Amino acid sequence: MHNTIYIILILALTSCTKGGSNDLTGMNLLGDIKSIHEEKRDYNGELMMTKETYFTNSGMVKSIEFFYPENQVSNKSINHYDFRDRLTKQDFIMNDSLMLTQEYLQINPNKDSLLAYDSNGDLINVAVLEYNNDKQVVESKLFDLQKDLIYSETSIYDASSCLKETRIKSLDSSSNGDIYTYSYDSMGRIQTFSVTNSIDKFESIEKYIYKTDEMNNWFKKQIISSKGEVIAIVTRKIEYK
C-alpha cells in the first residue's frame, strides 16, 4: 500500500469496543494513561521500530511517532480537535519536515470529507469516510483531483462491534484484492490477523500472545507465524497519570 494512501485512511481502528467515548476506549486501554512507549524487535532481538503515543487529558490521541532505526526515518502525526473532541486536522511529519496535512469536514453525523494538502498547501487528494452508528469507519474512498476513485476500504463488524474484515480495492496492484481478517480474545485484543489476496491467492496469518499488567493492559506481545514460530516481540511501557 502506498504511504500516502495509508495516511489518508489512518482512522480505521482495529478495536473491539462498541462506540467508545475516546481513543483509549477504542484501543482497549484501561486506566488514566498519559503515554505509551513501544518497541518492536525481530526474533534475533534486533530493534525494528519504536512507537511513541501521547494522549490528551480527555483520552484522545494527541500524537503518534514511529522511528525506524534501519533507515533512520521518523514518521509523526499530530492530531487537532474541536471543543467536542472531534478530529478536525492531522499534520504528518517526516524527519522534522511537514509532508502532509489532512482536514476533516463533517458532511453529516455519519460521513466526513477528508482533504489532503502537501507541504506547499496544494490539494492532492480527497477522501470520503462513512461511519456506522457506533462511529466506526465502514467505508473509505480516496479520489484524485479528477474525482477518479483510486483506493477504497470496506470494513465489516460483527455483532459485538469488533472489526471482522476489511476489503481493499486499489489501482496499486500490491494491495488490490487484499482482505484483512481479525479475530479477538475475550478481552477484545486481536488474537489472529490474516491477509489474503483473491487475485494472487496469497495468504499470511499471524497469531498474538499477550502478557498484561495490573490494569489488564498488555505490556508484551509475541507475534507468531502460522507455523508457530515467534517472528517478532512488541514490548511497551505505559505511563499512567
BALOBA-1460 file (C-alpha; in Angstrom, 3 decimals):
// residues 241
<rec num="1" residu="m" x="0.000" y="0.000" z="0.000"/>
<rec num="2" residu="h" x="1.274" y="3.461" z="-0.805"/>
<rec num="3" residu="n" x="2.292" y="5.515" z="2.247"/>
<rec num="4" residu="t" x="0.085" y="8.416" z="1.128"/>
<rec num="5" residu="i" x="-2.956" y="6.191" z="0.948"/>
<rec num="6" residu="y" x="-2.181" y="4.733" z="4.361"/>
<rec num="7" residu="i" x="-2.034" y="8.231" z="5.842"/>
<rec num="8" residu="i" x="-5.296" y="9.251" z="4.198"/>
<rec num="9" residu="l" x="-7.134" y="6.270" z="5.684"/>
<rec num="10" residu="i" x="-5.431" y="6.211" z="9.060"/>
<rec num="11" residu="l" x="-8.690" y="6.414" z="11.024"/>
<rec num="12" residu="a" x="-9.623" y="2.748" z="10.797"/>
<rec num="13" residu="l" x="-9.053" y="1.299" z="14.286"/>
<rec num="14" residu="t" x="-8.746" y="-2.440" z="14.764"/>
<rec num="15" residu="s" x="-10.656" y="-2.422" z="18.002"/>
<rec num="16" residu="c" x="-13.373" y="-4.449" z="19.629"/>
<rec num="17" residu="t" x="-15.170" y="-1.757" z="21.587"/>
<rec num="18" residu="k" x="-18.657" y="-0.535" z="20.779"/>
<rec num="19" residu="g" x="-18.725" y="3.201" z="20.248"/>
<rec num="20" residu="g" x="-16.053" y="4.284" z="22.667"/>
<rec num="21" residu="s" x="-16.078" y="7.651" z="24.409"/>
<rec num="22" residu="n" x="-12.444" y="8.309" z="23.444"/>
<rec num="23" residu="d" x="-9.392" y="6.770" z="21.792"/>
<rec num="24" residu="l" x="-8.286" y="4.979" z="24.961"/>
<rec num="25" residu="t" x="-11.557" y="3.069" z="25.000"/>
<rec num="26" residu="g" x="-11.347" y="2.420" z="21.284"/>
<rec num="27" residu="m" x="-7.849" y="0.982" z="21.716"/>
<rec num="28" residu="n" x="-8.946" y="-1.294" z="24.576"/>
<rec num="29" residu="l" x="-6.811" y="0.564" z="27.091"/>
<rec num="30" residu="l" x="-7.854" y="0.772" z="30.746"/>
<rec num="31" residu="g" x="-6.960" y="3.435" z="33.274"/>
<rec num="32" residu="d" x="-5.882" y="7.073" z="33.034"/>
<rec num="33" residu="i" x="-2.997" y="6.916" z="30.560"/>
<rec num="34" residu="k" x="-0.625" y="9.706" z="29.589"/>
<rec num="35" residu="s" x="1.634" y="7.978" z="27.060"/>
<rec num="36" residu="i" x="2.826" y="4.627" z="25.688"/>
<rec num="37" residu="h" x="6.322" y="3.726" z="24.523"/>
<rec num="38" residu="e" x="6.554" y="0.630" z="22.282"/>
<rec num="39" residu="e" x="9.499" y="-1.306" z="20.885"/>
<rec num="40" residu="k" x="9.239" y="-3.983" z="18.206"/>
<rec num="41" residu="r" x="12.129" y="-6.445" z="17.838"/>
<rec num="42" residu="d" x="12.640" y="-9.342" z="15.478"/>
<rec num="43" residu="y" x="13.316" y="-12.942" z="16.553"/>
<rec num="44" residu="n" x="17.029" y="-12.109" z="16.943"/>
<rec num="45" residu="g" x="16.281" y="-9.212" z="19.281"/>
<rec num="46" residu="e" x="17.171" y="-6.540" z="16.722"/>
<rec num="47" residu="l" x="15.164" y="-3.335" z="17.111"/>
<rec num="48" residu="m" x="12.802" y="-2.875" z="14.146"/>
<rec num="49" residu="m" x="10.694" y="0.067" z="15.281"/>
<rec num="50" residu="t" x="9.792" y="2.305" z="18.193"/>
<rec num="51" residu="k" x="6.436" y="3.996" z="18.650"/>
<rec num="52" residu="e" x="5.520" y="6.859" z="20.974"/>
<rec num="53" residu="t" x="1.842" y="7.627" z="21.601"/>
<rec num="54" residu="y" x="0.653" y="10.583" z="23.665"/>
<rec num="55" residu="f" x="-2.926" y="11.215" z="24.804"/>
<rec num="56" residu="t" x="-4.853" y="14.356" z="25.678"/>
<rec num="57" residu="n" x="-6.488" y="14.841" z="29.078"/>
<rec num="58" residu="s" x="-9.751" y="13.578" z="27.589"/>
<rec num="59" residu="g" x="-8.156" y="10.345" z="26.320"/>
<rec num="60" residu="m" x="-7.775" y="11.221" z="22.646"/>
<rec num="61" residu="v" x="-4.589" y="10.518" z="20.710"/>
<rec num="62" residu="k" x="-2.527" y="13.703" z="20.720"/>
<rec num="63" residu="s" x="0.389" y="12.445" z="18.649"/>
<rec num="64" residu="i" x="2.000" y="9.250" z="17.377"/>
<rec num="65" residu="e" x="5.627" y="8.922" z="16.295"/>
<rec num="66" residu="f" x="7.234" y="5.908" z="14.610"/>
<rec num="67" residu="f" x="11.004" y="5.594" z="14.325"/>
<rec num="68" residu="y" x="12.706" y="3.009" z="12.123"/>
<rec num="69" residu="p" x="16.366" y="2.590" z="13.115"/>
<rec num="70" residu="e" x="17.341" y="0.690" z="9.973"/>
<rec num="71" residu="n" x="16.953" y="3.746" z="7.741"/>
<rec num="72" residu="q" x="16.761" y="6.420" z="10.482"/>
<rec num="73" residu="v" x="13.287" y="7.538" z="9.411"/>
<rec num="74" residu="s" x="10.830" y="9.179" z="11.796"/>
<rec num="75" residu="n" x="7.127" y="9.499" z="10.922"/>
<rec num="76" residu="k" x="4.967" y="11.597" z="13.239"/>
<rec num="77" residu="s" x="1.293" y="12.525" z="13.209"/>
<rec num="78" residu="i" x="-0.179" y="15.350" z="15.305"/>
<rec num="79" residu="n" x="-3.948" y="15.487" z="15.849"/>
<rec num="80" residu="h" x="-6.080" y="18.584" z="16.344"/>
<rec num="81" residu="y" x="-9.569" y="18.518" z="17.879"/>
<rec num="82" residu="d" x="-12.505" y="20.863" z="18.354"/>
<rec num="83" residu="f" x="-14.149" y="21.550" z="21.720"/>
<rec num="84" residu="r" x="-16.195" y="18.339" z="21.355"/>
<rec num="85" residu="d" x="-13.055" y="16.240" z="20.861"/>
<rec num="86" residu="r" x="-13.881" y="15.722" z="17.216"/>
<rec num="87" residu="l" x="-10.812" y="15.304" z="14.989"/>
<rec num="88" residu="t" x="-10.523" y="18.297" z="12.675"/>
<rec num="89" residu="k" x="-6.952" y="18.171" z="11.346"/>
<rec num="90" residu="q" x="-3.860" y="15.972" z="11.229"/>
<rec num="91" residu="d" x="-0.304" y="17.015" z="10.443"/>
<rec num="92" residu="f" x="2.122" y="14.356" z="9.172"/>
<rec num="93" residu="i" x="5.819" y="14.974" z="9.645"/>
<rec num="94" residu="m" x="8.780" y="13.002" z="8.316"/>
<rec num="95" residu="n" x="12.182" y="13.656" z="9.882"/>
<rec num="96" residu="d" x="11.037" y="17.050" z="11.213"/>
<rec num="97" residu="s" x="9.609" y="18.182" z="7.850"/>
<rec num="98" residu="l" x="5.873" y="18.672" z="7.285"/>
<rec num="99" residu="m" x="4.825" y="16.331" z="4.477"/>
<rec num="100" residu="l" x="1.036" y="16.338" z="4.553"/>
<rec num="101" residu="t" x="-1.940" y="17.958" z="6.260"/>
<rec num="102" residu="q" x="-5.433" y="16.450" z="6.405"/>
<rec num="103" residu="e" x="-8.577" y="18.408" z="7.169"/>
<rec num="104" residu="y" x="-11.861" y="16.737" z="8.162"/>
<rec num="105" residu="l" x="-15.068" y="18.404" z="7.002"/>
<rec num="106" residu="q" x="-18.189" y="16.865" z="8.506"/>
<rec num="107" residu="i" x="-20.873" y="16.280" z="5.874"/>
<rec num="108" residu="n" x="-23.342" y="14.700" z="8.310"/>
<rec num="109" residu="p" x="-23.010" y="12.694" z="11.572"/>
<rec num="110" residu="n" x="-22.135" y="9.549" z="9.590"/>
<rec num="111" residu="k" x="-19.888" y="10.978" z="6.893"/>
<rec num="112" residu="d" x="-16.678" y="13.020" z="6.639"/>
<rec num="113" residu="s" x="-14.990" y="14.606" z="3.672"/>
<rec num="114" residu="l" x="-11.215" y="14.489" z="4.039"/>
<rec num="115" residu="l" x="-8.939" y="16.942" z="2.214"/>
<rec num="116" residu="a" x="-5.207" y="16.243" z="1.957"/>
<rec num="117" residu="y" x="-2.682" y="19.013" z="1.264"/>
<rec num="118" residu="d" x="1.029" y="18.738" z="0.580"/>
<rec num="119" residu="s" x="3.709" y="20.782" z="2.352"/>
<rec num="120" residu="n" x="3.077" y="23.701" z="-0.028"/>
<rec num="121" residu="g" x="-0.611" y="23.788" z="0.844"/>
<rec num="122" residu="d" x="-1.728" y="22.364" z="-2.501"/>
<rec num="123" residu="l" x="-4.671" y="19.954" z="-2.519"/>
<rec num="124" residu="i" x="-3.527" y="16.481" z="-3.617"/>
<rec num="125" residu="n" x="-6.301" y="14.041" z="-2.650"/>
<rec num="126" residu="v" x="-9.887" y="13.939" z="-1.439"/>
<rec num="127" residu="a" x="-11.375" y="11.106" z="0.618"/>
<rec num="128" residu="v" x="-14.839" y="10.278" z="1.932"/>
<rec num="129" residu="l" x="-15.243" y="8.349" z="5.185"/>
<rec num="130" residu="e" x="-18.567" y="6.780" z="6.140"/>
<rec num="131" residu="y" x="-19.363" y="5.625" z="9.695"/>
<rec num="132" residu="n" x="-21.885" y="3.316" z="11.301"/>
<rec num="133" residu="n" x="-23.976" y="4.302" z="14.310"/>
<rec num="134" residu="d" x="-21.086" y="3.306" z="16.596"/>
<rec num="135" residu="k" x="-18.835" y="5.881" z="14.861"/>
<rec num="136" residu="q" x="-16.700" y="3.168" z="13.277"/>
<rec num="137" residu="v" x="-15.451" y="3.540" z="9.704"/>
<rec num="138" residu="v" x="-17.382" y="1.237" z="7.358"/>
<rec num="139" residu="e" x="-16.192" y="2.627" z="4.035"/>
<rec num="140" residu="s" x="-13.267" y="4.809" z="2.960"/>
<rec num="141" residu="k" x="-12.850" y="6.074" z="-0.586"/>
<rec num="142" residu="l" x="-9.880" y="8.005" z="-1.921"/>
<rec num="143" residu="f" x="-10.172" y="10.125" z="-5.073"/>
<rec num="144" residu="d" x="-7.649" y="12.002" z="-7.151"/>
<rec num="145" residu="l" x="-8.203" y="15.601" z="-8.222"/>
<rec num="146" residu="q" x="-10.073" y="14.413" z="-11.313"/>
<rec num="147" residu="k" x="-12.561" y="12.700" z="-8.946"/>
<rec num="148" residu="d" x="-11.470" y="9.238" z="-10.094"/>
<rec num="149" residu="l" x="-11.550" y="6.542" z="-7.415"/>
<rec num="150" residu="i" x="-8.013" y="5.297" z="-6.743"/>
<rec num="151" residu="y" x="-8.443" y="3.391" z="-3.463"/>
<rec num="152" residu="s" x="-11.205" y="2.102" z="-1.194"/>
<rec num="153" residu="e" x="-11.628" y="0.108" z="2.012"/>
<rec num="154" residu="t" x="-14.834" y="-1.608" z="3.110"/>
<rec num="155" residu="s" x="-14.979" y="-2.786" z="6.732"/>
<rec num="156" residu="i" x="-17.357" y="-5.334" z="8.264"/>
<rec num="157" residu="y" x="-18.060" y="-5.578" z="12.018"/>
<rec num="158" residu="d" x="-19.534" y="-8.457" z="13.980"/>
<rec num="159" residu="a" x="-22.406" y="-8.379" z="16.489"/>
<rec num="160" residu="s" x="-20.004" y="-7.304" z="19.248"/>
<rec num="161" residu="s" x="-18.866" y="-4.309" z="17.175"/>
<rec num="162" residu="c" x="-15.463" y="-5.876" z="16.533"/>
<rec num="163" residu="l" x="-13.770" y="-5.199" z="13.208"/>
<rec num="164" residu="k" x="-14.094" y="-8.537" z="11.457"/>
<rec num="165" residu="e" x="-12.928" y="-7.919" z="7.912"/>
<rec num="166" residu="t" x="-11.561" y="-5.189" z="5.651"/>
<rec num="167" residu="r" x="-11.538" y="-5.446" z="1.859"/>
<rec num="168" residu="i" x="-9.206" y="-3.387" z="-0.314"/>
<rec num="169" residu="k" x="-9.647" y="-2.141" z="-3.858"/>
<rec num="170" residu="s" x="-6.774" y="-0.153" z="-5.316"/>
<rec num="171" residu="l" x="-5.053" y="0.902" z="-8.510"/>
<rec num="172" residu="d" x="-1.891" y="-0.239" z="-6.755"/>
<rec num="173" residu="s" x="-1.502" y="-3.910" z="-7.694"/>
<rec num="174" residu="s" x="0.463" y="-4.624" z="-4.494"/>
<rec num="175" residu="s" x="-2.656" y="-4.127" z="-2.341"/>
<rec num="176" residu="n" x="-5.584" y="-4.585" z="-4.737"/>
<rec num="177" residu="g" x="-7.730" y="-7.524" z="-3.669"/>
<rec num="178" residu="d" x="-6.295" y="-7.729" z="-0.154"/>
<rec num="179" residu="i" x="-8.665" y="-8.951" z="2.561"/>
<rec num="180" residu="y" x="-7.730" y="-8.355" z="6.210"/>
<rec num="181" residu="t" x="-9.421" y="-10.659" z="8.715"/>
<rec num="182" residu="y" x="-9.363" y="-10.308" z="12.523"/>
<rec num="183" residu="s" x="-10.326" y="-12.451" z="15.497"/>
<rec num="184" residu="y" x="-10.261" y="-11.434" z="19.156"/>
<rec num="185" residu="d" x="-9.848" y="-12.875" z="22.621"/>
<rec num="186" residu="s" x="-12.330" y="-12.406" z="25.467"/>
<rec num="187" residu="m" x="-10.704" y="-9.056" z="26.389"/>
<rec num="188" residu="g" x="-11.143" y="-7.627" z="22.897"/>
<rec num="189" residu="r" x="-7.471" y="-7.928" z="21.963"/>
<rec num="190" residu="i" x="-6.578" y="-9.106" z="18.465"/>
<rec num="191" residu="q" x="-5.832" y="-12.822" z="18.628"/>
<rec num="192" residu="t" x="-5.221" y="-13.571" z="14.951"/>
<rec num="193" residu="f" x="-4.671" y="-11.363" z="11.929"/>
<rec num="194" residu="s" x="-4.628" y="-12.676" z="8.376"/>
<rec num="195" residu="v" x="-4.089" y="-11.152" z="4.962"/>
<rec num="196" residu="t" x="-5.374" y="-12.950" z="1.878"/>
<rec num="197" residu="n" x="-5.481" y="-11.842" z="-1.738"/>
<rec num="198" residu="s" x="-8.188" y="-13.129" z="-4.034"/>
<rec num="199" residu="i" x="-6.149" y="-12.164" z="-7.109"/>
<rec num="200" residu="d" x="-2.698" y="-13.551" z="-6.251"/>
<rec num="201" residu="k" x="-4.019" y="-16.323" z="-3.960"/>
<rec num="202" residu="f" x="-1.660" y="-15.047" z="-1.268"/>
<rec num="203" residu="e" x="-2.197" y="-15.716" z="2.435"/>
<rec num="204" residu="s" x="-0.385" y="-14.620" z="5.592"/>
<rec num="205" residu="i" x="-1.512" y="-15.401" z="9.138"/>
<rec num="206" residu="e" x="-0.223" y="-14.027" z="12.438"/>
<rec num="207" residu="k" x="-1.197" y="-15.003" z="15.965"/>
<rec num="208" residu="y" x="-0.628" y="-12.987" z="19.137"/>
<rec num="209" residu="i" x="0.124" y="-13.909" z="22.756"/>
<rec num="210" residu="y" x="-0.064" y="-11.197" z="25.433"/>
<rec num="211" residu="k" x="1.225" y="-10.504" z="28.918"/>
<rec num="212" residu="t" x="-0.729" y="-7.920" z="30.904"/>
<rec num="213" residu="d" x="-0.077" y="-5.567" z="33.835"/>
<rec num="214" residu="e" x="-2.180" y="-4.999" z="36.949"/>
<rec num="215" residu="m" x="-4.540" y="-2.764" z="34.931"/>
<rec num="216" residu="n" x="-5.044" y="-5.605" z="32.422"/>
<rec num="217" residu="n" x="-3.278" y="-3.656" z="29.668"/>
<rec num="218" residu="w" x="-0.759" y="-5.704" z="27.721"/>
<rec num="219" residu="f" x="2.926" y="-4.838" z="28.044"/>
<rec num="220" residu="k" x="4.331" y="-7.683" z="25.925"/>
<rec num="221" residu="k" x="3.019" y="-9.162" z="22.696"/>
<rec num="222" residu="q" x="4.505" y="-12.103" z="20.843"/>
<rec num="223" residu="i" x="3.813" y="-12.235" z="17.108"/>
<rec num="224" residu="i" x="3.702" y="-15.838" z="15.948"/>
<rec num="225" residu="s" x="3.594" y="-17.205" z="12.403"/>
<rec num="226" residu="s" x="1.136" y="-19.837" z="11.195"/>
<rec num="227" residu="k" x="3.964" y="-22.363" z="11.701"/>
<rec num="228" residu="g" x="4.167" y="-21.491" z="15.404"/>
<rec num="229" residu="e" x="7.439" y="-19.554" z="15.159"/>
<rec num="230" residu="v" x="7.964" y="-16.281" z="17.054"/>
<rec num="231" residu="i" x="8.699" y="-13.708" z="14.353"/>
<rec num="232" residu="a" x="8.662" y="-10.552" z="16.483"/>
<rec num="233" residu="i" x="8.086" y="-9.289" z="20.026"/>
<rec num="234" residu="v" x="6.479" y="-5.961" z="20.931"/>
<rec num="235" residu="t" x="7.004" y="-4.522" z="24.411"/>
<rec num="236" residu="r" x="5.512" y="-1.347" z="25.764"/>
<rec num="237" residu="k" x="5.819" y="0.901" z="28.791"/>
<rec num="238" residu="i" x="2.593" y="2.600" z="29.797"/>
<rec num="239" residu="e" x="2.812" y="5.882" z="31.709"/>
<rec num="240" residu="y" x="-0.243" y="6.330" z="33.903"/>
<rec num="241" residu="k" x="-1.284" y="9.708" z="35.287"/>
